[in-house]
Amino acid sequence: MTLKLCVLTPTRIVWDSKVKETILSTNSGQIGILPNHMPIATVVDIGILRIRYNDQWLTMALMGGFSRIDNNEITILVNDAEKGSDIDLQEA
């Protein structure tokens, strides 16, 4: 079973795909999200989103916002986001 994850900023869609699991940083700590998670809306803290996709873990930097989890769908609206693989360590 999978979850549909959508990460949006005001200007672009950063991620829109099915995943197996996520770990999200919220204002009250990290929460793990698996299929059939109870519905919840929460504030997203500045931090790392961990995504289990095709049996490997990926990361994404999130710059604060909100998330909604319902019916195996996770929608995350943030000020900005960057996939870990797109971050230039020299520039950071």
TILUM-616042 format. One record per atom (N, C-alpha, C, O, CB): residue number from 1; residue in three letters; x, y, z negated. Coordinates in pm, 1 decimal. Each point is the difference from the previous one (the first is absolute). Last residue first. Glycine has a CB too. Layout:
+-----+---------+----------+----------+----------+
| num | residuo |        u |        v |        w |
+-----+---------+----------+----------+----------+
| NUM |     ALA |        X |        Y |        Z |
...
+-----+---------+----------+----------+----------+
END
This chain:
+-----+---------+----------+----------+----------+
| num | residuo |        u |        v |        w |
+-----+---------+----------+----------+----------+
|  92 |     ALA |   2548.2 |   2605.8 |     70.5 |
|  92 |     ALA |    -71.4 |      3.2 |   -129.1 |
|  92 |     ALA |     91.8 |     54.6 |   -106.6 |
|  92 |     ALA |    -39.8 |     11.2 |   -116.0 |
|  92 |     ALA |   -103.2 |   -206.9 |    182.5 |
|  91 |     GLU |    305.0 |    117.2 |    373.1 |
|  91 |     GLU |    -82.8 |    119.1 |     -6.2 |
|  91 |     GLU |    -68.7 |     14.8 |   -135.5 |
|  91 |     GLU |    -24.2 |    111.3 |    -46.8 |
|  91 |     GLU |    -10.5 |   -129.2 |    292.6 |
|  90 |     GLN |    293.4 |   -364.6 |   -153.4 |
|  90 |     GLN |     90.5 |    114.7 |      8.1 |
|  90 |     GLN |    -77.7 |    130.9 |    -15.5 |
|  90 |     GLN |     48.0 |     95.2 |    -61.6 |
|  90 |     GLN |    106.5 |   -227.2 |    211.0 |
|  89 |     LEU |   -390.9 |   -281.3 |   -125.9 |
|  89 |     LEU |     68.1 |     16.8 |   -127.9 |
|  89 |     LEU |     95.9 |    118.7 |     -0.8 |
|  89 |     LEU |     19.4 |     62.1 |   -104.5 |
|  89 |     LEU |    -40.1 |   -306.6 |     70.7 |
|  88 |     ASP |   -437.4 |    158.9 |    311.0 |
|  88 |     ASP |    142.5 |     14.3 |     30.7 |
|  88 |     ASP |     73.0 |     29.2 |   -130.1 |
|  88 |     ASP |    -15.8 |    108.6 |    -55.9 |
|  88 |     ASP |    -31.7 |    -24.5 |    292.0 |
|  87 |     ILE |   -441.2 |   -339.0 |   -128.8 |
|  87 |     ILE |     71.6 |     99.5 |    -80.3 |
|  87 |     ILE |    148.0 |     -3.0 |     35.3 |
|  87 |     ILE |     64.0 |   -105.0 |     -6.5 |
|  87 |     ILE |   -232.3 |     82.2 |   -180.7 |
|  86 |     ASP |   -182.4 |   -278.3 |    355.3 |
|  86 |     ASP |     17.0 |    124.3 |     76.8 |
|  86 |     ASP |     78.6 |    106.0 |    -74.9 |
|  86 |     ASP |     28.7 |    105.8 |     56.0 |
|  86 |     ASP |   -241.9 |   -155.8 |     56.4 |
|  85 |     SER |     86.1 |   -385.7 |   -294.1 |
|  85 |     SER |     88.3 |    -24.7 |    115.3 |
|  85 |     SER |     26.5 |    125.3 |     83.1 |
|  85 |     SER |     93.7 |      3.0 |     79.7 |
|  85 |     SER |   -180.7 |   -235.0 |    -73.9 |
|  84 |     GLY |   -219.1 |    237.4 |   -377.8 |
|  84 |     GLY |    138.4 |    -17.9 |    -45.4 |
|  84 |     GLY |     96.5 |    -17.3 |    115.0 |
|  84 |     GLY |    112.6 |     49.7 |     -4.6 |
|  84 |     GLY |   -199.2 |   -151.6 |   -202.3 |
|  83 |     LYS |   -363.4 |    380.4 |    277.4 |
|  83 |     LYS |     37.8 |   -140.6 |    -12.3 |
|  83 |     LYS |    146.2 |     -7.8 |    -41.7 |
|  83 |     LYS |     82.6 |     79.1 |     45.5 |
|  83 |     LYS |   -252.7 |   -148.2 |    129.8 |
|  82 |     GLU |   -153.1 |    483.4 |   -294.1 |
|  82 |     GLU |    108.7 |    -40.8 |     90.1 |
|  82 |     GLU |     30.9 |   -146.6 |    -24.5 |
|  82 |     GLU |     23.8 |    -41.3 |   -113.5 |
|  82 |     GLU |     73.1 |    275.7 |    117.1 |
|  81 |     ALA |   -481.1 |    207.8 |   -112.2 |
|  81 |     ALA |     45.7 |   -137.2 |    -20.1 |
|  81 |     ALA |    107.6 |    -31.5 |    102.2 |
|  81 |     ALA |     -0.3 |     52.8 |    111.3 |
|  81 |     ALA |   -224.9 |   -121.9 |   -202.4 |
|  80 |     ASP |   -117.0 |    497.2 |   -154.1 |
|  80 |     ASP |     98.9 |    -44.9 |     98.8 |
|  80 |     ASP |     41.0 |   -141.9 |    -35.5 |
|  80 |     ASP |    -12.3 |    -42.7 |   -114.8 |
|  80 |     ASP |     96.2 |    279.8 |    154.5 |
|  79 |     ASN |   -462.6 |    -39.3 |   -246.6 |
|  79 |     ASN |     54.4 |    122.2 |     59.8 |
|  79 |     ASN |    102.8 |    -31.4 |    107.9 |
|  79 |     ASN |      5.0 |     66.9 |    103.2 |
|  79 |     ASN |    -44.7 |     52.4 |   -318.6 |
|  78 |     VAL |   -346.6 |   -484.6 |    118.9 |
|  78 |     VAL |    111.4 |     63.2 |    -70.4 |
|  78 |     VAL |     46.2 |    125.5 |     72.8 |
|  78 |     VAL |    -27.8 |     18.9 |    118.4 |
|  78 |     VAL |     98.3 |   -242.6 |   -206.0 |
|  77 |     LEU |   -456.8 |   -210.3 |     40.6 |
|  77 |     LEU |     13.2 |    133.8 |     57.7 |
|  77 |     LEU |    106.1 |     74.5 |    -79.4 |
|  77 |     LEU |    -16.7 |     23.7 |   -119.6 |
|  77 |     LEU |   -226.3 |    -20.7 |    197.8 |
|  76 |     ILE |     64.6 |   -539.8 |      7.1 |
|  76 |     ILE |     86.5 |     87.9 |    -78.3 |
|  76 |     ILE |     16.6 |    130.8 |     75.8 |
|  76 |     ILE |     51.6 |      1.6 |    111.7 |
|  76 |     ILE |     70.5 |   -199.0 |   -215.7 |
|  75 |     THR |   -442.2 |   -282.7 |     78.0 |
|  75 |     THR |     23.1 |    124.6 |     72.7 |
|  75 |     THR |     78.4 |     91.7 |    -92.1 |
|  75 |     THR |    -42.9 |     29.3 |   -111.6 |
|  75 |     THR |   -170.4 |    -54.1 |    250.2 |
|  74 |     ILE |     72.9 |   -526.5 |    -90.4 |
|  74 |     ILE |     70.5 |    100.5 |    -79.5 |
|  74 |     ILE |     22.5 |    120.7 |     90.5 |
|  74 |     ILE |     65.4 |    -10.6 |    103.8 |
|  74 |     ILE |     48.8 |   -165.9 |   -252.0 |
|  73 |     GLU |   -447.7 |   -297.0 |    125.3 |
|  73 |     GLU |     56.0 |    111.1 |     76.9 |
|  73 |     GLU |     61.5 |    100.1 |    -95.6 |
|  73 |     GLU |    -61.7 |     39.3 |    -98.9 |
|  73 |     GLU |   -108.0 |    -71.7 |    282.7 |
|  72 |     ASN |    -97.8 |   -367.8 |   -299.4 |
|  72 |     ASN |    128.3 |    -40.3 |     60.1 |
|  72 |     ASN |     56.2 |    103.8 |     95.8 |
|  72 |     ASN |     73.8 |    -33.9 |     92.5 |
|  72 |     ASN |   -146.5 |   -200.9 |   -115.1 |
|  71 |     ASN |   -321.1 |    335.1 |   -242.4 |
|  71 |     ASN |    -24.4 |    -99.7 |    105.8 |
|  71 |     ASN |    126.2 |    -40.4 |     75.6 |
|  71 |     ASN |     -1.1 |     -9.4 |    122.8 |
|  71 |     ASN |   -226.3 |    103.6 |   -100.0 |
|  70 |     ASP |    337.3 |    314.2 |   -298.8 |
|  70 |     ASP |   -134.3 |    -56.2 |      1.9 |
|  70 |     ASP |    -12.5 |    -98.0 |    115.9 |
|  70 |     ASP |     48.8 |     27.3 |    109.7 |
|  70 |     ASP |   -142.7 |    182.4 |   -214.5 |
|  69 |     ILE |    421.5 |    209.0 |   -134.3 |
|  69 |     ILE |      7.1 |   -143.7 |     24.8 |
|  69 |     ILE |   -141.7 |    -54.3 |     -9.8 |
|  69 |     ILE |    -66.8 |     17.8 |   -101.9 |
|  69 |     ILE |    305.3 |    -35.8 |     10.2 |
|  68 |     ARG |     52.7 |    516.8 |    148.2 |
|  68 |     ARG |   -129.4 |    -65.9 |    -21.3 |
|  68 |     ARG |     15.8 |   -146.0 |     38.2 |
|  68 |     ARG |     50.4 |    -31.5 |    107.8 |
|  68 |     ARG |   -181.1 |    245.9 |    -62.6 |
|  67 |     SER |    459.1 |    258.8 |   -182.5 |
|  67 |     SER |    -24.1 |   -127.4 |     67.7 |
|  67 |     SER |   -136.8 |    -53.3 |    -38.5 |
|  67 |     SER |    -54.1 |     30.1 |   -106.4 |
|  67 |     SER |    300.9 |    -79.7 |    110.0 |
|  66 |     PHE |     88.1 |    543.6 |     15.5 |
|  66 |     PHE |   -108.3 |    -79.8 |    -55.2 |
|  66 |     PHE |    -10.1 |   -132.3 |     74.1 |
|  66 |     PHE |     41.4 |    -10.8 |    115.4 |
|  66 |     PHE |   -164.5 |    219.5 |   -182.1 |
|  65 |     GLY |    557.8 |    148.0 |    -22.8 |
|  65 |     GLY |   -129.3 |      9.1 |     66.5 |
|  65 |     GLY |   -103.4 |    -84.0 |    -73.2 |
|  65 |     GLY |     -4.4 |     -2.0 |   -123.0 |
|  65 |     GLY |    118.9 |     41.4 |    342.3 |
|  64 |     GLY |    473.8 |     24.8 |   -156.5 |
|  64 |     GLY |   -116.9 |     38.0 |    -78.3 |
|  64 |     GLY |   -127.6 |     13.5 |     81.0 |
|  64 |     GLY |      2.4 |     46.6 |    113.9 |
|  64 |     GLY |    151.8 |     67.5 |   -264.2 |
|  63 |     MET |    269.4 |   -256.2 |    349.4 |
|  63 |     MET |     14.5 |    130.0 |    -63.8 |
|  63 |     MET |   -128.6 |     48.5 |    -66.0 |
|  63 |     MET |    -38.6 |    115.9 |     15.2 |
|  63 |     MET |    213.0 |    -63.3 |    151.8 |
|  62 |     LEU |    105.5 |   -543.3 |     -8.4 |
|  62 |     LEU |   -124.4 |     75.3 |      2.5 |
|  62 |     LEU |     17.2 |    127.8 |    -80.6 |
|  62 |     LEU |     64.8 |      0.0 |   -104.6 |
|  62 |     LEU |   -199.2 |   -212.2 |    130.1 |
|  61 |     ALA |    442.7 |   -199.6 |    245.3 |
|  61 |     ALA |      0.4 |    109.7 |    -97.0 |
|  61 |     ALA |   -129.5 |     78.6 |     15.8 |
|  61 |     ALA |    -34.8 |     41.6 |    110.5 |
|  61 |     ALA |    289.2 |    -27.2 |   -107.1 |
|  60 |     MET |   -147.4 |   -548.8 |    104.9 |
|  60 |     MET |    -40.3 |    126.9 |     58.2 |
|  60 |     MET |      1.7 |    104.2 |   -112.2 |
|  60 |     MET |    -52.8 |    -24.0 |   -108.6 |
|  60 |     MET |    -91.0 |    -90.3 |    288.8 |
|  59 |     THR |    315.7 |   -442.0 |    -44.3 |
|  59 |     THR |    -22.9 |    113.4 |    -90.1 |
|  59 |     THR |    -41.3 |    122.8 |     79.0 |
|  59 |     THR |     29.1 |     13.7 |    118.9 |
|  59 |     THR |    138.1 |   -106.3 |   -281.0 |
|  58 |     LEU |   -177.0 |   -495.9 |    194.9 |
|  58 |     LEU |     38.6 |    127.1 |     61.1 |
|  58 |     LEU |    -27.9 |    110.3 |   -100.8 |
|  58 |     LEU |    -78.2 |    -19.1 |    -93.2 |
|  58 |     LEU |     29.2 |    -65.8 |    328.8 |
|  57 |     TRP |    106.0 |   -493.7 |   -225.4 |
|  57 |     TRP |    -38.3 |    122.5 |    -69.7 |
|  57 |     TRP |     57.3 |    120.7 |     72.8 |
|  57 |     TRP |    118.9 |      4.6 |     31.5 |
|  57 |     TRP |   -128.0 |   -127.9 |   -251.1 |
|  56 |     GLN |   -155.2 |   -384.2 |    411.4 |
|  56 |     GLN |    116.3 |     79.2 |    -41.7 |
|  56 |     GLN |    -51.6 |    129.1 |    -62.5 |
|  56 |     GLN |   -108.8 |     47.5 |     32.5 |
|  56 |     GLN |    256.8 |   -146.6 |    151.4 |
|  55 |     ASP |   -436.3 |   -245.6 |     16.7 |
|  55 |     ASP |     88.3 |    -66.0 |    -97.6 |
|  55 |     ASP |    131.1 |     72.5 |    -26.3 |
|  55 |     ASP |     96.8 |    -61.3 |    -44.8 |
|  55 |     ASP |   -197.3 |   -149.1 |    117.6 |
|  54 |     ASN |   -258.5 |    403.8 |    200.4 |
|  54 |     ASN |     64.9 |   -116.1 |     64.8 |
|  54 |     ASN |    106.8 |    -63.2 |    -88.4 |
|  54 |     ASN |    110.1 |    -29.6 |     46.6 |
|  54 |     ASN |   -154.1 |    134.8 |    174.6 |
|  53 |     TYR |    -87.6 |    296.3 |   -456.6 |
|  53 |     TYR |    -45.5 |    -11.1 |    138.4 |
|  53 |     TYR |     76.7 |   -113.5 |     67.3 |
|  53 |     TYR |    123.1 |      1.7 |      3.1 |
|  53 |     TYR |   -180.0 |    246.7 |      6.9 |
|  52 |     ARG |    -28.0 |     40.7 |   -497.8 |
|  52 |     ARG |     39.0 |   -134.9 |     43.7 |
|  52 |     ARG |    -67.7 |    -26.1 |    134.1 |
|  52 |     ARG |   -121.7 |    -16.2 |      8.4 |
|  52 |     ARG |    149.5 |    -67.9 |   -249.2 |
|  51 |     ILE |    124.0 |    553.6 |    -31.6 |
|  51 |     ILE |    -95.2 |    -67.1 |     87.9 |
|  51 |     ILE |     53.3 |   -138.5 |     33.9 |
|  51 |     ILE |    111.9 |    -13.9 |     49.5 |
|  51 |     ILE |   -190.4 |    235.3 |     45.9 |
|  50 |     ARG |    133.4 |    240.9 |   -452.8 |
|  50 |     ARG |     59.3 |   -126.1 |     45.1 |
|  50 |     ARG |   -107.5 |    -78.9 |     72.9 |
|  50 |     ARG |   -112.1 |    -14.0 |    -48.8 |
|  50 |     ARG |    278.5 |     10.6 |   -144.2 |
|  49 |     LEU |    -62.2 |    545.1 |     59.9 |
|  49 |     LEU |   -101.9 |    -99.7 |     28.2 |
|  49 |     LEU |     72.2 |   -124.0 |     50.3 |
|  49 |     LEU |     78.2 |      7.0 |     94.8 |
|  49 |     LEU |   -256.2 |    169.2 |    -40.7 |
|  48 |     ILE |    362.7 |    258.4 |   -364.5 |
|  48 |     ILE |     18.2 |   -101.5 |    104.3 |
|  48 |     ILE |   -122.5 |    -90.3 |      7.4 |
|  48 |     ILE |    -47.1 |    -51.0 |   -101.7 |
|  48 |     ILE |    296.7 |     57.3 |     67.6 |
|  47 |     GLY |   -247.7 |    527.9 |   -140.7 |
|  47 |     GLY |     71.1 |   -123.6 |    -28.3 |
|  47 |     GLY |      2.8 |    -93.4 |    119.0 |
|  47 |     GLY |    -23.3 |     41.0 |    113.8 |
|  47 |     GLY |    -41.8 |    -17.2 |   -350.0 |
|  46 |     ILE |   -235.4 |    400.1 |     -3.9 |
|  46 |     ILE |    118.3 |     -0.2 |     86.3 |
|  46 |     ILE |     79.9 |   -124.1 |    -35.7 |
|  46 |     ILE |     35.3 |    -20.4 |   -116.2 |
|  46 |     ILE |    -28.8 |    276.3 |    134.7 |
|  45 |     ASP |   -518.8 |   -307.4 |   -115.7 |
|  45 |     ASP |    113.5 |     78.0 |    -47.7 |
|  45 |     ASP |    108.6 |      5.5 |    107.8 |
|  45 |     ASP |     -1.3 |    -79.6 |     93.9 |
|  45 |     ASP |    -50.9 |     14.0 |   -332.8 |
|  44 |     VAL |   -505.7 |      1.4 |    254.7 |
|  44 |     VAL |    128.1 |    -59.5 |     39.9 |
|  44 |     VAL |    111.0 |     94.2 |    -43.8 |
|  44 |     VAL |     -2.4 |    119.1 |     31.0 |
|  44 |     VAL |   -102.5 |   -239.5 |    168.1 |
|  43 |     VAL |   -424.9 |     28.0 |   -383.8 |
|  43 |     VAL |     99.7 |     97.7 |     43.9 |
|  43 |     VAL |    128.5 |    -74.8 |     32.1 |
|  43 |     VAL |     42.2 |    -87.5 |    -75.7 |
|  43 |     VAL |   -146.1 |    272.5 |    -65.4 |
|  42 |     THR |   -380.0 |   -435.7 |    180.0 |
|  42 |     THR |    102.7 |     44.8 |    -93.2 |
|  42 |     THR |     88.6 |    106.5 |     62.9 |
|  42 |     THR |      8.8 |     11.6 |    122.2 |
|  42 |     THR |    -12.7 |   -236.0 |   -231.3 |
|  41 |     ALA |   -459.3 |   -143.0 |    132.7 |
|  41 |     ALA |     54.6 |    120.5 |     61.6 |
|  41 |     ALA |     99.1 |     55.6 |   -100.7 |
|  41 |     ALA |    -30.5 |      6.8 |   -119.1 |
|  41 |     ALA |   -181.8 |     43.6 |    257.5 |
|  40 |     ILE |    -38.0 |   -565.0 |    -44.0 |
|  40 |     ILE |     62.0 |    102.3 |    -84.3 |
|  40 |     ILE |     39.3 |    118.6 |     87.7 |
|  40 |     ILE |     33.5 |    -15.9 |    117.4 |
|  40 |     ILE |     51.7 |   -159.8 |   -281.1 |
|  39 |     PRO |   -323.0 |   -373.7 |    149.7 |
|  39 |     PRO |      0.4 |    134.9 |     57.8 |
|  39 |     PRO |     57.5 |    101.0 |    -99.1 |
|  39 |     PRO |    -26.6 |     -6.5 |   -120.0 |
|  39 |     PRO |   -173.8 |    -52.8 |    260.5 |
|  38 |     MET |    370.5 |   -449.9 |   -163.7 |
|  38 |     MET |   -120.8 |     76.1 |    -33.8 |
|  38 |     MET |      6.9 |    139.0 |     63.5 |
|  38 |     MET |    109.2 |     54.2 |     17.1 |
|  38 |     MET |   -132.9 |   -181.8 |   -235.0 |
|  37 |     HIS |    270.4 |   -286.6 |    452.1 |
|  37 |     HIS |     21.5 |     91.9 |   -112.5 |
|  37 |     HIS |   -130.2 |     75.4 |    -26.7 |
|  37 |     HIS |    -76.3 |     28.2 |     92.4 |
|  37 |     HIS |    324.3 |     -3.6 |    -36.1 |
|  36 |     ASN |   -135.3 |   -370.1 |    295.3 |
|  36 |     ASN |   -114.0 |     -4.3 |    -93.7 |
|  36 |     ASN |     22.8 |     81.9 |   -126.3 |
|  36 |     ASN |    -60.7 |    -27.4 |   -103.5 |
|  36 |     ASN |      8.7 |   -197.5 |    190.9 |
|  35 |     PRO |    499.7 |    126.2 |    167.5 |
|  35 |     PRO |   -135.7 |    -13.0 |     53.6 |
|  35 |     PRO |   -102.4 |    -19.5 |   -111.8 |
|  35 |     PRO |     28.1 |    -61.4 |   -102.9 |
|  35 |     PRO |     67.2 |    -36.3 |    313.2 |
|  34 |     LEU |    320.9 |    351.7 |   -381.5 |
|  34 |     LEU |    -13.6 |   -124.5 |     74.9 |
|  34 |     LEU |   -140.0 |     -4.3 |     60.1 |
|  34 |     LEU |    -85.9 |     79.6 |    -38.1 |
|  34 |     LEU |    252.1 |   -200.0 |   -113.2 |
|  33 |     ILE |    193.9 |    487.7 |   -106.7 |
|  33 |     ILE |   -128.5 |    -17.3 |     67.2 |
|  33 |     ILE |      6.6 |   -124.4 |     87.3 |
|  33 |     ILE |     79.9 |     -7.7 |     93.4 |
|  33 |     ILE |   -123.3 |    257.5 |    -96.0 |
|  32 |     GLY |    299.2 |     19.8 |   -449.0 |
|  32 |     GLY |     11.2 |    -97.8 |    106.4 |
|  32 |     GLY |   -137.4 |    -23.9 |     58.4 |
|  32 |     GLY |    -98.1 |    -12.7 |    -73.4 |
|  32 |     GLY |    297.8 |    -95.0 |    -36.1 |
|  31 |     ILE |     17.6 |    553.3 |   -157.2 |
|  31 |     ILE |   -102.5 |   -103.6 |      5.2 |
|  31 |     ILE |     27.5 |    -91.3 |    119.2 |
|  31 |     ILE |     34.8 |     46.1 |    108.7 |
|  31 |     ILE |   -204.7 |    107.7 |   -218.3 |
|  30 |     GLN |    440.1 |    235.0 |   -243.4 |
|  30 |     GLN |    -11.2 |    -75.2 |    124.9 |
|  30 |     GLN |   -114.8 |    -99.9 |     -9.4 |
|  30 |     GLN |    -25.4 |    -58.2 |   -105.5 |
|  30 |     GLN |    272.7 |     85.3 |    147.2 |
|  29 |     GLY |   -258.3 |    443.8 |   -323.0 |
|  29 |     GLY |     89.4 |   -114.2 |     14.2 |
|  29 |     GLY |    -21.2 |    -71.1 |    132.3 |
|  29 |     GLY |    -78.1 |     45.4 |     83.6 |
|  29 |     GLY |     79.3 |    -71.3 |   -330.5 |
|  28 |     SER |   -244.7 |    419.6 |    117.2 |
|  28 |     SER |      2.8 |    -74.6 |   -126.5 |
|  28 |     SER |     87.1 |   -125.1 |      7.7 |
|  28 |     SER |    -10.0 |    -87.9 |    -85.7 |
|  28 |     SER |   -218.3 |    173.8 |     37.8 |
|  27 |     ASN |    155.2 |    218.1 |    417.9 |
|  27 |     ASN |     34.0 |     90.2 |   -110.0 |
|  27 |     ASN |      1.0 |    -70.9 |   -135.1 |
|  27 |     ASN |     47.3 |     56.4 |    -98.6 |
|  27 |     ASN |   -145.9 |    130.3 |    229.7 |
|  26 |     THR |    216.5 |   -481.7 |    298.5 |
|  26 |     THR |   -109.5 |     91.0 |    -33.2 |
|  26 |     THR |     43.0 |     90.1 |   -115.8 |
|  26 |     THR |    108.7 |    -16.2 |    -55.5 |
|  26 |     THR |   -281.3 |   -153.2 |    134.9 |
|  25 |     SER |    383.3 |   -188.3 |    326.1 |
|  25 |     SER |     30.8 |     85.5 |   -115.1 |
|  25 |     SER |   -115.8 |     97.4 |    -21.6 |
|  25 |     SER |    -34.7 |     78.2 |     88.6 |
|  25 |     SER |    285.3 |    -98.0 |    -45.5 |
|  24 |     LEU |   -248.7 |   -493.8 |    191.3 |
|  24 |     LEU |    -22.5 |    142.9 |     17.7 |
|  24 |     LEU |     34.0 |     75.1 |   -128.6 |
|  24 |     LEU |    -37.6 |    -42.9 |   -109.1 |
|  24 |     LEU |   -142.3 |     -5.0 |    279.1 |
|  23 |     ILE |    230.7 |   -441.0 |    127.5 |
|  23 |     ILE |     24.1 |     52.0 |   -134.6 |
|  23 |     ILE |      5.6 |    151.5 |     14.8 |
|  23 |     ILE |     85.6 |     53.8 |     70.2 |
|  23 |     ILE |     42.8 |   -264.0 |   -149.8 |
|  22 |     THR |   -349.8 |   -230.3 |    390.3 |
|  22 |     THR |     69.6 |    127.8 |    -15.1 |
|  22 |     THR |     22.3 |     27.6 |   -148.5 |
|  22 |     THR |    -71.4 |    -51.4 |    -86.1 |
|  22 |     THR |    -31.5 |    139.7 |    301.0 |
|  21 |     GLU |    -21.0 |   -521.6 |    175.5 |
|  21 |     GLU |      3.5 |     54.5 |   -136.6 |
|  21 |     GLU |     64.8 |    136.1 |      4.0 |
|  21 |     GLU |     82.5 |     26.9 |     87.2 |
|  21 |     GLU |    -70.6 |   -257.4 |   -188.8 |
|  20 |     LYS |   -108.0 |    -20.4 |    502.9 |
|  20 |     LYS |    -34.3 |   -102.8 |    -98.5 |
|  20 |     LYS |    -13.3 |     55.8 |   -141.4 |
|  20 |     LYS |    -76.3 |    -52.2 |    -81.3 |
|  20 |     LYS |    194.1 |   -112.8 |    224.0 |
|  19 |     VAL |   -230.3 |    419.9 |    350.0 |
|  19 |     VAL |    111.7 |    -36.5 |    -86.8 |
|  19 |     VAL |    -46.7 |   -106.4 |    -98.9 |
|  19 |     VAL |   -120.0 |    -22.8 |    -15.3 |
|  19 |     VAL |    222.7 |    253.8 |     39.2 |
|  18 |     LYS |   -246.8 |     55.5 |    477.2 |
|  18 |     LYS |    -33.3 |    -93.7 |   -107.5 |
|  18 |     LYS |    126.9 |    -38.4 |    -76.1 |
|  18 |     LYS |    106.7 |    -18.5 |     58.7 |
|  18 |     LYS |   -303.7 |    -69.8 |     74.2 |
|  17 |     SER |    141.4 |    575.8 |    114.7 |
|  17 |     SER |     19.2 |   -140.7 |     30.9 |
|  17 |     SER |    -43.3 |    -85.2 |   -119.0 |
|  17 |     SER |    -20.1 |     50.7 |   -110.4 |
|  17 |     SER |    210.6 |      6.3 |    266.2 |
|  16 |     ASP |    -43.7 |    455.0 |    -32.3 |
|  16 |     ASP |   -136.2 |    -49.6 |     18.4 |
|  16 |     ASP |      8.0 |   -145.1 |     44.6 |
|  16 |     ASP |      1.3 |    -29.5 |    119.5 |
|  16 |     ASP |    -88.2 |    261.2 |    -60.2 |
|  15 |     TRP |    403.9 |    240.2 |   -225.6 |
|  15 |     TRP |    -13.3 |   -145.9 |     -0.7 |
|  15 |     TRP |   -146.9 |    -35.5 |     18.6 |
|  15 |     TRP |    -86.7 |     60.0 |    -63.6 |
|  15 |     TRP |    289.4 |    -86.2 |    -87.6 |
|  14 |     VAL |    -59.5 |    475.7 |    197.8 |
|  14 |     VAL |    132.2 |    -56.9 |    -26.2 |
|  14 |     VAL |     -4.9 |   -152.4 |      6.7 |
|  14 |     VAL |     95.2 |    -63.3 |     45.5 |
|  14 |     VAL |    -38.0 |    261.4 |   -189.8 |
|  13 |     ILE |   -337.3 |    235.1 |    359.8 |
|  13 |     ILE |    -24.4 |   -131.0 |    -58.9 |
|  13 |     ILE |    137.1 |    -66.2 |    -14.9 |
|  13 |     ILE |     67.8 |    -25.9 |     99.5 |
|  13 |     ILE |   -304.4 |      4.2 |      4.1 |
|  12 |     ARG |    152.9 |    575.9 |    -96.9 |
|  12 |     ARG |     25.7 |   -124.9 |     72.1 |
|  12 |     ARG |    -44.4 |   -122.4 |    -78.3 |
|  12 |     ARG |    -23.6 |      4.9 |   -120.7 |
|  12 |     ARG |    215.1 |    105.8 |    231.8 |
|  11 |     THR |   -227.2 |    371.0 |   -249.2 |
|  11 |     THR |     35.9 |     12.0 |    141.6 |
|  11 |     THR |     18.2 |   -131.6 |     74.8 |
|  11 |     THR |     13.8 |      0.7 |    122.4 |
|  11 |     THR |     92.3 |    208.2 |   -186.1 |
|  10 |     PRO |   -221.6 |   -139.8 |   -418.9 |
|  10 |     PRO |    -83.6 |     95.0 |     73.7 |
|  10 |     PRO |     27.6 |      2.7 |    150.8 |
|  10 |     PRO |    -84.8 |     44.4 |     77.5 |
|  10 |     PRO |     77.3 |     90.7 |   -284.5 |
|   9 |     THR |    106.0 |   -594.0 |    -19.1 |
|   9 |     THR |     40.2 |    133.7 |    -43.5 |
|   9 |     THR |    -91.3 |     98.3 |     73.9 |
|   9 |     THR |    -79.0 |    -42.6 |     84.3 |
|   9 |     THR |    325.1 |    -27.1 |   -128.7 |
|   8 |     LEU |   -285.7 |   -493.3 |    -85.2 |
|   8 |     LEU |    -23.6 |    119.3 |     81.6 |
|   8 |     LEU |     59.9 |    123.7 |    -65.1 |
|   8 |     LEU |     -3.0 |     15.1 |   -122.1 |
|   8 |     LEU |   -206.7 |   -118.3 |    210.1 |
|   7 |     VAL |    174.9 |   -479.4 |    -82.9 |
|   7 |     VAL |     66.5 |    111.2 |    -67.6 |
|   7 |     VAL |     -6.7 |    120.0 |     93.5 |
|   7 |     VAL |     49.2 |     -5.3 |    112.8 |
|   7 |     VAL |    106.9 |   -150.0 |   -244.5 |
|   6 |     CYS |   -402.2 |   -358.5 |     60.6 |
|   6 |     CYS |     10.6 |    118.1 |     84.6 |
|   6 |     CYS |     61.3 |    112.4 |    -83.6 |
|   6 |     CYS |    -55.6 |     38.7 |   -102.8 |
|   6 |     CYS |   -145.9 |   -109.4 |    244.5 |
|   5 |     LEU |     99.9 |   -505.5 |   -145.0 |
|   5 |     LEU |     65.1 |    116.1 |    -60.5 |
|   5 |     LEU |     10.2 |    112.0 |    102.5 |
|   5 |     LEU |     47.9 |    -20.0 |    111.6 |
|   5 |     LEU |     82.3 |   -129.0 |   -268.3 |
|   4 |     LYS |   -406.9 |   -341.6 |     45.8 |
|   4 |     LYS |     26.2 |     99.3 |    104.5 |
|   4 |     LYS |     54.2 |    124.0 |    -69.8 |
|   4 |     LYS |    -67.9 |     59.0 |    -83.9 |
|   4 |     LYS |   -116.6 |   -149.9 |    238.3 |
|   3 |     LEU |    223.4 |   -445.4 |   -311.6 |
|   3 |     LEU |    -56.9 |    131.4 |    -27.0 |
|   3 |     LEU |     27.4 |     88.7 |    120.7 |
|   3 |     LEU |    102.3 |    -16.1 |     66.5 |
|   3 |     LEU |    -70.6 |    -10.2 |   -318.1 |
|   2 |     THR |    -73.0 |   -548.0 |    195.6 |
|   2 |     THR |     80.1 |    121.3 |     12.1 |
|   2 |     THR |    -80.6 |    122.4 |    -41.4 |
|   2 |     THR |   -120.8 |     -6.2 |    -22.9 |
|   2 |     THR |    252.5 |    -99.9 |    207.6 |
|   1 |     MET |    -90.4 |   -486.0 |   -219.8 |
|   1 |     MET |    -83.5 |    117.5 |      0.0 |
|   1 |     MET |     88.9 |    125.2 |      0.0 |
|   1 |     MET |    108.7 |     -0.7 |    -57.9 |
|   1 |     MET |   -293.1 |   -125.4 |    -64.0 |
+-----+---------+----------+----------+----------+
END
